[in-house]
Amino acid sequence: MDRPALKNPFVLAVLALGALMVLFMSTYIVPETRQAIITSYGEYRRTASTAGLHFKIPFVEQINWVDKR
């Protein structure tokens, strides 16, 4: 099965850009002085209180920042 759309460099560039956007939207960094409250459609899901890199589901989960100081 031949897929001419995937051989087009413009289509490949758009797909790669979309994949990078989803990747960057699914990661976040929690600083030591803050914690993240993760909500899904406005409902509490979890708390990320340890500093470092964390992951979330893009377009579904939102981050609410709280200062720990």
N, C-alpha and C positions, 0 to 999 in steps of 0.2 A: 504494500500500500504506500503510495507516494504522497508525501505531505509537503507540498510546495510552500505553504505558509511558514513552516519552520526553517526553510532554507533562505528566507528573506531576511537580510541583516536588520532591517528596521523592526520587523516583528520580534526577532530575537532580542534586540535592544530594549524594546518595550516590555517584554516578558521578564528580562533580567532586572530592569528598573523596578517593576512591580514586586518581584521577589525580594529585592533589597529593601523596599519600603515596608513590606510586611515583616521582615526580619527586624528592622530597626524599631518598628512599632510594637514588637512583642518583647523587647528587652527594656529594662530600666535599672538605674543604679541608685541604691539607697545610701545616702551619706550617714556617717556615724551620729550626727546630731538630729536626725529625723527618722521617722518610721512611716511606712506606707500602709494605708488601709485600702484593701482591694475590694471593690464592689462589682457585682455583676447585675446589670439592669437595675441599679439602685439598691440592691440587697447585699448585705455584708457577706463576704466569702472568706477572707483571711487577712492576717496582719503580717507584714514583712518588717520585722524590727531589727534584723541583723544587717549590718552594713555589707554592701557588695552588689554584685550583679544578680538580678532576678528576672523571671520571665512571666509574661501574662498572655492571655488570649486577646489578640488585637480585635478591635471593634466591639468586643463583648465586655471585657473587664476594664474598669476605670480605676485610676489611682487617686486617692485623696491623701495629701501629705499632712503629717502632724509633727510638730516640733517636740523633741524629747527633753529639752532643757527646762 
